[in-house]
Amino acid sequence: MHARVAVAAGLLLLGLLVVPSPAHSIPLSNATFVDARGPHDATFSWSGACNGPVHLTLVVDTPTGSDTREADGTSIMVPDLCGIACLDCPYPFVWVIETEGLLAGGGEVLGPLWGLQGPFQDGFLQVRGTPLL
């Protein structure tokens, strides 16, 4: 009896690990983009899976107007304990988005509190999660 319960629990856990994460689209206005012209406020958004293909859009506010930059990449969140909750998950996680550079970060989503940073196109990007008020 115990062996069957252990096998069933193992299969359930395996099933949870291989179920693809759902697609999300999260716009954020709490990004900073630094390039040769200096630091700029920016709006970062991504759409796609928590673990899988994503599309990134960055709208940089420059003195001469908005500069929109886009890139496709792969998002990896470890551990993926929350399935559909993604960034609303209350567990600590490491998050990496690989494009032509590597945006890396993570956090413990308690509000949500998380961050990503790294090279992005011809500059450096830092994105922070917005705590709920």
Backbone as a ProteinNet text record, in pm:
[ID]
protein_1_A
[PRIMARY]
MHARVAVAAGLLLLGLLVVPSPAHSIPLSNATFVDARGPHDATFSWSGACNGPVHLTLVVDTPTGSDTREADGTSIMVPDLCGIACLDCPYPFVWVIETEGLLAGGGEVLGPLWGLQGPFQDGFLQVRGTPLL
[TERTIARY]
81.8	0	86.8	186.4	272.7	349.6	388.1	461.6	375.2	245.9	155.5	137.3	125.4	112	238.2	354	480.1	492.3	454.1	459.1	361.7	239.6	140	187.7	244.8	296.6	410.5	497.4	607.7	558	457.4	400.3	330.7	261.8	197.9	302.2	408.4	516	580.6	606	663.1	570	439.7	341.8	341.6	354.9	360.2	485.5	595.5	720.3	722.1	648.6	653.5	537.3	438.7	328.9	383.3	363.4	416.5	349.1	427.2	373	285.8	184.2	95.3	161.5	103.5	155	110.6	196.3	166.9	209.9	149.8	192.5	186.8	301.7	308.8	380.1	308.2	375.7	428.5	545.9	606.4	663.7	647.2	704.1	814.1	876.7	979.2	1112.7	1152.3	1278.4	1370.8	1499.5	1601.4	1689.4	1712.2	1798.7	1914.7	2036.1	2155.9	2230.1	2257.2	2337.4	2440.8	2503.5	2608.6	2555.9	2425	2365.6	2334.4	2345.4	2316.2	2198.1	2149.4	2036.4	1903	1807.2	1674.6	1568.1	1455.7	1339.9	1287.7	1229.7	1179.8	1061.4	983.3	872.8	905.9	910.3	945.5	820.1	802.2	693.5	743.1	683.4	716.4	587.8	585.7	471.7	526.4	459.1	503	494.3	565.2	560.2	658.1	627.3	722.3	847.3	828.1	937.3	914.3	982	966.6	991.1	944.5	968.3	896	963.3	904.7	940.5	861.7	890.5	901.4	1012.8	1037.2	1017.8	958.5	945.6	993	1079.5	1131.3	1107.1	1033.9	1010.9	1093.2	1197.4	1292.2	1253.1	1239.4	1210.6	1341.7	1365	1487	1450.6	1546.9	1516.9	1456.5	1481.9	1429.5	1300.8	1247.6	1124	1139.3	1038.1	1038.2	1120	1195.1	1276.8	1230.2	1162.3	1109.6	1206.9	1238.1	1329.5	1258.4	1279.2	1214.9	1315.6	1288.8	1375	1295	1328.2	1273.1	1375.2	1328.1	1419.5	1353.3	1422.2	1374.1	1375.2	1261.6	1247.1	1260	1336.2	1351.2	1332.2	1233.2	1209.8	1228.7	1317.6	1348.9	1339.5	1270.7	1185.9	1053.5	987.6	857.1	751.2	737.3	648.8	504.2	479.7	346.1	268.5	326	252.7	195.8	63.4	-0.9	21.5	65.7	81.9	200.6	306.5	423.6	476	463	518.8	435.9	322.4	243.8	272.3	374.6	410.6	482	444.3	506.1	638.8	693.8	817.8	937.2	1055.9	1176.2	1205.4	1255.7	1287.3	1404.5	1467.1	1570	1507.2	1528	1467	1575.2	1579	1674	1597.6	1623.2	1572.3	1692.8	1706.3	1818.8	1773.1	1835.4	1814.9	1953.1	1993.2	2131.4	2227	2172.9	2245.7	2172.2	2201.4	2137.4	2085.3	1952.8	1891.3	1872	1925.5	1919.4	1872.1	1805.9	1759.1	1671.5	1569.5	1477.5	1423.3	1383.2	1331.8	1234.7	1168.7	1059.4	940	842.4	730.5	635.8	658.2	569.2	520.4	463	410.3	394.2	458.9	574.3	706.1	803.2	937.2	1033.1	1078.5	1170.1	1246.2	1348.5	1425.4	1499.1	1528	1610.3	1711.1	1830.8	1928.1	2026.9	2083.6	2184.5	2189.7	2278.5	2291.9	2167	2127.9	2014.2	2043.6	2057.3	2091.5	2216.9	2214.3	2338.4	2351.6	2289.4	2295	2282.1	2242.6	2225	2085.5	2010.3	1872.5	1857.6	1781.3	1744.2	1593.5	1523.9	1379.9	1348.1	1253.2	1215.8	1064.6	1024.2	882.2	823.7	697	628.5	555.4	590.1	515.7	370.7	280.3	139.4	123.1	41	16.8	-118.5
-118.8	0	126	130.5	247.8	269.2	162.4	173.3	238	203.7	264.4	412.9	450.6	592.1	667.8	610.6	675.1	690.4	587.2	594	699.7	702.4	801.3	942.9	961.5	1093.8	1133.9	1039.3	1067.9	1105.4	1034.4	1066.2	1201.8	1233.4	1363.8	1474.6	1458.2	1557	1571.9	1460.7	1465.7	1538.4	1512.4	1581.2	1730.8	1772.3	1914.5	1979.1	1905.9	1962.3	1978.1	1894.9	1901.7	1977.8	2019.9	2100.2	2237.2	2282.9	2414.1	2524.3	2626.4	2741.9	2821.8	2888.9	2963.9	3090.8	3146.5	3271.2	3388.2	3487.8	3608.9	3729.5	3841.7	3967.6	4069.3	4117.7	4204.9	4334.4	4447.7	4574.4	4633	4688.7	4748.2	4884.4	4982.2	5114.4	5143.1	5041.2	5058	5003.4	5046.3	5000.7	5120.3	5090.9	5190.2	5129.8	5205.5	5161.9	5259.8	5207.8	5292.2	5258.7	5362.9	5344.3	5456.8	5476	5577.2	5718.2	5739.3	5871.9	5894.3	5788.3	5800.5	5714.4	5733.3	5654.9	5713.9	5625	5667.4	5583.5	5647.4	5572.5	5491.2	5376	5290.8	5208.6	5159.6	5069.4	4935.5	4832.7	4696.9	4611.8	4532.5	4434.6	4306.8	4198	4069.1	3991.2	3910.7	3822.7	3685.8	3584.2	3447.7	3367.4	3257.8	3163.5	3201.9	3160.6	3179	3095.6	2978.4	2890.4	2855.3	2929.3	2905.3	3031.1	3034.1	3147.7	3273.2	3387.7	3516.3	3621.5	3727.1	3843.7	3963	4035.2	4150	4278.7	4376.7	4510.4	4610.1	4699.5	4803.7	4936.9	5026.8	5161.6	5254.6	5311.9	5397.2	5542.8	5617.5	5761.2	5835.8	5893.9	5970.5	6117.6	6208.4	6350.7	6380.7	6294.2	6317.5	6239.1	6167.5	6091.5	5947	5869.2	5727.4	5645.2	5550.3	5458.6	5317.9	5249.9	5116.9	5011.1	4917.5	4807.5	4677.2	4576.2	4446.9	4335.1	4222.6	4104.9	3981.2	3870.2	3741.3	3669	3588.6	3516	3396.4	3343.6	3227.8	3262.5	3243.3	3269.1	3138.8	3144.1	3028.3	3076.8	3018.9	3048.7	2918.8	2921.9	2801.6	2835.4	2760.4	2648.5	2700	2620.9	2655.6	2587.8	2636.2	2572.2	2619.4	2729.1	2786.7	2769.9	2707.5	2683.5	2810.2	2825.8	2939.4	3071.7	3069.1	3193	3276.1	3212.1	3280.2	3386.5	3513.4	3619	3647.3	3582.4	3596.9	3484.5	3406.3	3293.3	3341.8	3292.4	3340.2	3273.6	3189.2	3118.6	3190.1	3181.1	3239.1	3170.6	3247.4	3189.7	3264.7	3198.4	3259.1	3273.4	3390.2	3415.2	3460.6	3399.9	3435	3447.2	3553.8	3565.5	3579.4	3484.4	3485.5	3542.2	3651.9	3710.3	3711.1	3821.8	3830.1	3851.7	3891.3	3902	3816.3	3833.5	3754.2	3846.6	3854.9	3928.2	3828.2	3857.4	3761.8	3830.7	3755.4	3808.6	3706.5	3755.1	3667.9	3740.1	3666.5	3727.6	3637.1	3693.9	3626	3714.6	3665.1	3747.5	3766	3870.5	3906.2	4046.9	4064.9	4196.6	4243.6	4202.5	4114.4	4189	4124.7	4181.3	4096.6	4146.9	4074.3	4175.3	4128.9	4216.2	4136.7	4203	4148.7	4255.8	4215.1	4311.5	4243.1	4322.1	4268.4	4345.8	4304.7	4373	4353.1	4458.2	4450.2	4541.5	4480.3	4549.8	4634	4765.1	4843	4911.1	4853.5	4916.1	4814.4	4863.7	4781.7	4810.3	4704.6	4717.6	4668	4742.8	4698.1	4716.2	4607.1	4607.3	4560.6	4626.9	4591.2	4566.8	4466.6	4441.8	4552.4	4578.1	4683.9	4624.6	4662.7	4611.9	4658.3	4570.9	4610.1	4701.1	4803.4	4897.6	4874.2
0	0	0	89.1	96.7	-32.6	-98.4	-224.4	-331.1	-335.9	-434.1	-407	-281.3	-246.1	-285.4	-260.3	-296.5	-447.4	-522.7	-669.6	-719.4	-664.2	-706.3	-675.4	-556.5	-520.4	-613.1	-645.9	-738.1	-875.7	-925.8	-1057	-1056	-946.2	-934.3	-935.6	-859.6	-856.3	-993	-1060.5	-1194.9	-1289.8	-1278.5	-1362.5	-1339.3	-1214.9	-1183.4	-1240.4	-1243.5	-1293	-1444.2	-1517.7	-1663.1	-1723.9	-1644.4	-1697.4	-1732.1	-1857.9	-1894.9	-1816.3	-1783.5	-1713.6	-1809.5	-1759.4	-1846.5	-1898.2	-2000.8	-2058	-1971.1	-1962.2	-1885	-1965.2	-1939.2	-1996.2	-1884.2	-1842.4	-1726.5	-1763.7	-1771.6	-1797.8	-1667.4	-1671.5	-1553	-1589	-1502	-1526.4	-1425.6	-1377.4	-1274.8	-1324.3	-1443.4	-1500.9	-1522.2	-1521	-1554.5	-1662.6	-1768.3	-1877.3	-1886.5	-1883.8	-1890.4	-2019	-2098.2	-2218.8	-2226.1	-2339.1	-2352.8	-2326.5	-2339.6	-2314.4	-2167.2	-2083.9	-1941.7	-1900.5	-1775.5	-1727.1	-1773.8	-1799.7	-1845	-1775.6	-1741.6	-1695.1	-1812.5	-1783	-1889.1	-1840.2	-1934.6	-1906.2	-1968.5	-1884.6	-1925.9	-1926.3	-2030.2	-2029.8	-2095.2	-2054.8	-2114.7	-2131.6	-2234.6	-2254.8	-2289.8	-2241.3	-2264.8	-2138.2	-2137.3	-2026.2	-1915.7	-1793.4	-1683.4	-1710.1	-1767	-1806.9	-1953.2	-2040.6	-2183.6	-2263.6	-2388	-2475.8	-2426.7	-2439.5	-2401.8	-2506	-2506.4	-2589.3	-2494.8	-2500.4	-2414.2	-2493.2	-2429.1	-2486.8	-2382.6	-2423.9	-2335.7	-2404	-2337.7	-2388.9	-2301.9	-2361.4	-2290	-2310.9	-2200.5	-2207.8	-2222.1	-2338.3	-2362.4	-2379.5	-2371	-2391	-2528.7	-2626.5	-2761.6	-2789	-2690.1	-2708.1	-2665.7	-2696	-2658.5	-2757.5	-2704	-2782.7	-2746.8	-2840.4	-2814.3	-2863.8	-2776	-2807.1	-2776.8	-2862.1	-2842.8	-2860.6	-2795.8	-2808.6	-2770.7	-2834.2	-2796.3	-2709.6	-2617.8	-2530.8	-2467	-2367.8	-2292.4	-2144.4	-2078.7	-1935.8	-1859.1	-1749.3	-1661.2	-1517.9	-1448.2	-1306.9	-1230	-1130.1	-1052.7	-904.8	-824	-862.6	-915.7	-996.9	-1052.1	-965.3	-842.6	-745.4	-754	-824.4	-820.8	-950.1	-1051.1	-1174.9	-1233.6	-1225.9	-1289.6	-1217.1	-1092.2	-1015.9	-1064	-1109.1	-1165.1	-1069.1	-1102.2	-1017.6	-892.6	-877	-755.2	-657.1	-684.1	-600.7	-473.6	-356.5	-233	-197.6	-285.7	-255.9	-318.4	-258	-319.6	-452.6	-548.5	-678.4	-741.4	-835.5	-919.3	-1057.1	-1121.3	-1251.7	-1347.7	-1463.8	-1568.6	-1699.1	-1773.7	-1909.7	-2000.5	-2091.2	-2183.3	-2316.8	-2357.6	-2490.4	-2553.8	-2615.2	-2663.7	-2546.5	-2434.1	-2307.6	-2206.2	-2080.8	-1977.3	-1868.7	-1855.2	-1745.7	-1632.8	-1518.3	-1408.6	-1282.2	-1197.7	-1071.1	-1003.4	-936.8	-866.1	-746.9	-648.1	-527.1	-457.7	-360.7	-292.5	-314.4	-382.6	-424.6	-307.3	-232.1	-121.8	-147	-263.1	-285.4	-426.8	-527.2	-542.2	-527.3	-469.1	-454.2	-535.9	-648.9	-734.7	-819.3	-886.5	-974	-1080	-1190.1	-1298	-1336	-1372.2	-1420.6	-1512.8	-1603.1	-1693.4	-1822.7	-1912.6	-2040.6	-2126.1	-2194	-2285.1	-2402.3	-2519	-2642.5	-2619.7	-2639.1	-2626.3	-2490.3	-2387.6	-2256.3	-2145.4	-2028.4	-1909.1	-1855.1	-1822.4	-1777.8	-1635.1	-1555.7	-1422.5	-1410.4	-1372.9	-1357.2	-1215.1	-1150.5	-1015	-1008.1	-931.2	-909.6	-825.1	-843.9	-769.7	-650.3	-527.1	-411.6	-415	-374.4	-363.8	-245.1	-258.8	-149.6	-88.5
[MASK]
+++++++++++++++++++++++++++++++++++++++++++++++++++++++++++++++++++++++++++++++++++++++++++++++++++++++++++++++++++++++++++++++++++++

